[in-house]
Amino acid sequence: MNTLGLAARMQQDINNIIDKIDLIELSPNTLQRIYKPFPKPVRSLDAIHLASMTYMSDIEPALALASYDARMNEAAVALGFILYDL
């Protein structure tokens, strides 16, 4: 790929994608929410994502979940989140 000059173009594409990613800190409130029951059974990592979404929804009310996981989607909808149409 590098001989065709694609490496530099791909690196720029990767940097553009990474620039769009925001990391959020797991605050004490978010961590407390993880341990509370969810309206639907969820796995550990799903609980972290849903608790983070709950925190982020105060900042971004139009937050939507993009997932192919039916269990995760059901839990998100039960919490009042909208699903991104994949």
Backbone as a chain_set.jsonl record, in Angstrom:
{"seq": "MNTLGLAARMQQDINNIIDKIDLIELSPNTLQRIYKPFPKPVRSLDAIHLASMTYMSDIEPALALASYDARMNEAAVALGFILYDL", "coords": {"N": [[0.812, -1.197, 0.0], [1.957, 1.206, 0.696], [3.678, 1.801, -1.397], [2.015, 2.728, -3.319], [1.257, 5.087, -2.318], [-0.872, 5.118, -0.615], [-0.817, 4.848, 2.124], [-0.401, 7.302, 3.48], [-2.758, 8.662, 2.809], [-4.654, 6.972, 3.947], [-3.938, 7.21, 6.615], [-4.664, 9.84, 7.14], [-7.449, 9.612, 6.846], [-7.965, 7.894, 8.988], [-7.143, 9.537, 11.123], [-9.092, 11.549, 10.877], [-11.396, 10.144, 11.596], [-10.784, 9.391, 14.243], [-10.654, 11.906, 15.4], [-13.319, 12.478, 15.701], [-14.201, 11.036, 17.813], [-15.207, 11.006, 21.12], [-14.067, 10.718, 24.405], [-15.371, 9.729, 27.488], [-15.309, 10.341, 30.943], [-15.632, 7.943, 33.512], [-17.623, 8.871, 35.776], [-18.306, 9.161, 39.345], [-21.133, 9.145, 39.634], [-21.949, 7.909, 37.249], [-20.733, 5.429, 37.565], [-22.14, 4.534, 39.826], [-24.669, 4.239, 38.687], [-24.274, 2.058, 37.044], [-24.421, -0.13, 38.731], [-27.038, -0.244, 39.542], [-30.275, -1.741, 39.012], [-31.28, -2.51, 35.657], [-33.93, -1.932, 33.266], [-34.164, -4.091, 31.602], [-32.458, -7.243, 31.305], [-28.932, -6.904, 31.174], [-25.578, -7.173, 29.922], [-22.285, -6.824, 31.424], [-20.556, -4.942, 30.049], [-22.474, -3.713, 28.459], [-23.976, -2.487, 30.456], [-22.185, -0.532, 31.282], [-22.073, 1.028, 28.948], [-24.782, 1.859, 28.731], [-25.132, 3.248, 31.143], [-23.314, 5.288, 30.707], [-24.538, 6.486, 28.512], [-26.804, 7.441, 29.781], [-25.686, 9.409, 31.398], [-24.609, 11.068, 29.365], [-26.928, 11.874, 28.069], [-27.955, 14.022, 29.41], [-26.382, 16.048, 28.499], [-26.516, 15.845, 25.736], [-29.43, 15.677, 24.449], [-30.55, 14.461, 22.155], [-29.352, 12.047, 21.814], [-28.615, 8.916, 20.373], [-28.707, 5.356, 20.121], [-26.605, 3.204, 18.342], [-26.697, 0.07, 17.382], [-26.426, -3.422, 16.7], [-27.194, -5.293, 18.429], [-29.768, -6.942, 19.807], [-30.609, -7.269, 22.48], [-29.296, -5.182, 23.792], [-30.436, -3.019, 22.431], [-33.139, -3.278, 23.221], [-32.935, -2.766, 25.972], [-31.98, -0.134, 25.916], [-34.113, 1.239, 24.667], [-36.073, 0.766, 26.599], [-35.098, 2.383, 28.562], [-35.691, 4.793, 27.517], [-34.25, 5.789, 25.379], [-33.546, 6.624, 21.957], [-33.183, 4.705, 18.94], [-30.611, 4.545, 16.58], [-31.117, 4.442, 13.18], [-29.986, 1.793, 11.516]], "CA": [[0.0, 0.0, 0.0], [2.777, 2.401, 0.801], [4.269, 2.13, -2.69], [0.998, 3.458, -4.089], [0.958, 6.34, -1.63], [-2.144, 5.01, 0.099], [-0.623, 4.886, 3.574], [-0.617, 8.671, 3.966], [-4.192, 8.972, 2.674], [-5.375, 6.19, 4.952], [-3.631, 7.797, 7.915], [-5.508, 11.03, 7.272], [-8.81, 9.123, 7.092], [-7.989, 7.385, 10.367], [-7.103, 10.702, 12.011], [-10.401, 12.208, 10.814], [-12.337, 9.34, 12.38], [-10.399, 9.496, 15.653], [-11.015, 13.249, 15.858], [-14.757, 12.522, 15.968], [-14.478, 10.198, 18.983], [-15.054, 11.648, 22.422], [-13.978, 9.814, 25.542], [-15.979, 10.302, 28.681], [-14.824, 9.79, 32.197], [-16.64, 7.24, 34.303], [-17.784, 9.638, 37.006], [-18.934, 8.382, 40.422], [-22.563, 8.965, 39.347], [-22.07, 6.905, 36.192], [-20.393, 4.142, 38.169], [-23.267, 4.127, 40.676], [-25.773, 3.803, 37.819], [-23.945, 0.732, 36.509], [-24.792, -1.163, 39.695], [-28.485, -0.264, 39.751], [-30.936, -2.618, 38.027], [-31.757, -1.966, 34.388], [-35.27, -2.456, 32.989], [-33.973, -5.362, 30.895], [-31.145, -7.798, 31.645], [-27.822, -6.46, 30.328], [-24.246, -7.652, 30.278], [-21.468, -5.82, 32.122], [-20.134, -3.86, 29.15], [-23.693, -2.995, 28.08], [-24.33, -1.626, 31.589], [-21.292, 0.632, 31.217], [-22.515, 1.878, 27.835], [-26.078, 2.466, 29.047], [-24.914, 4.247, 32.201], [-22.656, 6.424, 30.051], [-25.564, 7.162, 27.721], [-27.652, 8.172, 30.724], [-24.919, 10.619, 31.732], [-24.489, 11.919, 28.175], [-28.236, 12.379, 27.63], [-28.14, 15.343, 30.015], [-25.618, 16.983, 27.679], [-26.967, 15.698, 24.344], [-30.738, 15.027, 24.537], [-30.887, 13.715, 20.939], [-28.454, 10.902, 21.758], [-29.23, 7.686, 19.87], [-27.843, 4.18, 20.171], [-26.42, 2.454, 17.097], [-26.269, -1.269, 17.772], [-27.122, -4.563, 16.109], [-27.479, -6.196, 19.546], [-31.192, -6.807, 20.164], [-30.736, -7.117, 23.935], [-28.864, -3.818, 24.097], [-31.46, -2.128, 21.886], [-34.327, -3.353, 24.082], [-32.638, -2.07, 27.229], [-31.886, 1.303, 25.634], [-35.477, 1.74, 24.437], [-36.756, 0.74, 27.896], [-34.606, 3.545, 29.313], [-36.172, 6.004, 26.85], [-33.356, 6.237, 24.315], [-33.936, 6.285, 20.598], [-32.211, 3.887, 18.233], [-30.142, 5.053, 15.291], [-31.548, 3.518, 12.128], [-28.872, 1.222, 10.779]], "C": [[0.856, 1.26, 0.0], [3.384, 2.791, -0.54], [3.285, 2.888, -3.575], [0.634, 4.788, -3.442], [-0.335, 6.307, -0.84], [-1.991, 5.151, 1.605], [-0.904, 6.281, 4.135], [-2.09, 9.051, 3.882], [-5.002, 8.219, 3.718], [-5.145, 6.76, 6.34], [-4.479, 9.037, 8.149], [-6.958, 10.635, 7.542], [-8.958, 8.623, 8.525], [-7.985, 8.547, 11.356], [-8.433, 11.441, 12.024], [-11.437, 11.459, 11.64], [-12.042, 9.489, 13.87], [-10.767, 10.866, 16.211], [-12.495, 13.36, 16.216], [-15.146, 11.729, 17.209], [-14.226, 11.003, 20.246], [-14.987, 10.562, 23.487], [-14.632, 10.491, 26.729], [-15.432, 9.587, 29.902], [-15.959, 9.062, 32.899], [-16.712, 7.925, 35.669], [-18.392, 8.745, 38.093], [-20.428, 8.142, 40.18], [-22.792, 7.91, 38.281], [-21.765, 5.529, 36.752], [-21.51, 3.642, 39.079], [-24.421, 3.603, 39.83], [-25.531, 2.405, 37.27], [-24.475, -0.364, 37.428], [-26.279, -1.197, 40.025], [-29.12, -1.17, 38.697], [-31.349, -1.84, 36.774], [-33.109, -2.593, 34.087], [-35.249, -3.79, 32.24], [-32.62, -5.919, 31.317], [-30.082, -7.335, 30.65], [-26.526, -7.091, 30.824], [-23.435, -6.495, 30.857], [-21.082, -4.65, 31.226], [-21.341, -3.051, 28.672], [-24.123, -2.052, 29.196], [-23.468, -0.368, 31.601], [-21.739, 1.584, 30.111], [-23.836, 2.575, 28.165], [-25.955, 3.511, 30.147], [-24.242, 5.489, 31.623], [-23.647, 7.202, 29.202], [-26.487, 7.986, 28.615], [-26.976, 9.483, 31.124], [-24.906, 11.584, 30.547], [-25.828, 12.519, 27.739], [-28.564, 13.724, 28.273], [-27.46, 16.42, 29.177], [-26.144, 17.006, 26.249], [-28.304, 14.95, 24.332], [-31.099, 14.174, 23.314], [-29.994, 12.487, 20.753], [-29.205, 9.649, 21.304], [-28.212, 6.554, 19.93], [-27.801, 3.521, 18.797], [-25.873, 1.088, 17.468], [-27.083, -2.308, 17.011], [-27.547, -5.562, 17.181], [-28.915, -5.966, 20.037], [-31.381, -6.574, 21.661], [-30.367, -5.696, 24.359], [-29.904, -2.811, 23.62], [-32.702, -2.11, 22.771], [-34.105, -2.588, 25.387], [-32.582, -0.562, 27.008], [-33.273, 1.916, 25.428], [-36.244, 1.784, 25.756], [-36.309, 1.897, 28.789], [-35.015, 4.874, 28.666], [-35.273, 6.53, 25.772], [-33.925, 5.858, 22.952], [-32.811, 5.463, 19.95], [-31.88, 4.547, 16.917], [-30.5, 4.02, 14.248], [-30.343, 3.056, 11.314], [-29.416, 0.655, 9.491]], "O": [[0.506, 2.26, -0.628], [3.588, 3.976, -0.804], [3.695, 3.612, -4.482], [-0.201, 5.529, -3.961], [-0.844, 7.353, -0.437], [-2.939, 5.534, 2.29], [-1.577, 6.415, 5.158], [-2.614, 9.695, 4.79], [-5.932, 8.771, 4.306], [-6.064, 6.788, 7.158], [-4.962, 9.252, 9.26], [-7.624, 11.253, 8.373], [-9.957, 8.899, 9.189], [-8.745, 8.539, 12.325], [-8.863, 11.913, 13.077], [-12.264, 12.078, 12.309], [-12.958, 9.69, 14.668], [-11.152, 10.975, 17.375], [-12.878, 14.257, 16.967], [-16.308, 11.751, 17.613], [-13.166, 11.604, 20.417], [-15.762, 9.606, 23.464], [-14.462, 11.692, 26.943], [-15.139, 8.392, 29.878], [-17.105, 9.511, 32.88], [-15.961, 7.597, 36.588], [-18.935, 7.684, 37.786], [-20.937, 7.063, 40.482], [-23.717, 7.105, 38.387], [-22.465, 4.565, 36.446], [-21.796, 2.445, 39.1], [-25.079, 2.634, 40.208], [-26.479, 1.65, 37.055], [-24.927, -1.408, 36.957], [-26.73, -2.104, 40.726], [-28.564, -1.347, 37.613], [-31.717, -0.667, 36.842], [-33.414, -3.672, 34.595], [-36.234, -4.528, 32.26], [-31.72, -5.151, 31.654], [-30.298, -7.366, 29.438], [-26.403, -7.484, 31.984], [-23.846, -5.337, 30.788], [-21.261, -3.492, 31.605], [-21.242, -1.836, 28.499], [-24.583, -0.942, 28.927], [-23.953, 0.725, 31.892], [-21.782, 2.798, 30.309], [-23.984, 3.768, 27.899], [-26.609, 4.552, 30.086], [-24.567, 6.611, 32.009], [-23.61, 8.432, 29.169], [-26.899, 9.088, 28.252], [-27.617, 10.532, 31.181], [-25.161, 12.778, 30.71], [-25.849, 13.572, 27.102], [-29.367, 14.486, 27.734], [-27.906, 17.567, 29.149], [-26.211, 18.064, 25.624], [-28.32, 13.725, 24.217], [-31.894, 13.243, 23.442], [-29.896, 11.951, 19.649], [-30.297, 9.36, 21.794], [-27.008, 6.776, 19.804], [-28.837, 3.308, 18.168], [-24.703, 0.966, 17.831], [-28.262, -2.108, 16.718], [-28.189, -6.566, 16.874], [-29.226, -4.922, 20.61], [-32.221, -5.77, 22.063], [-31.048, -5.088, 25.184], [-30.217, -1.856, 24.331], [-33.257, -1.045, 23.041], [-34.982, -1.856, 25.845], [-33.086, 0.203, 27.83], [-33.565, 2.989, 25.956], [-36.986, 2.733, 26.008], [-37.053, 2.335, 29.666], [-34.723, 5.945, 29.198], [-35.504, 7.634, 25.278], [-34.683, 4.897, 22.82], [-31.654, 5.527, 20.363], [-32.763, 5.047, 16.22], [-30.21, 2.837, 14.423], [-29.764, 3.815, 10.537], [-28.658, 0.111, 8.687]]}, "num_chains": 1, "name": "protein.A"}
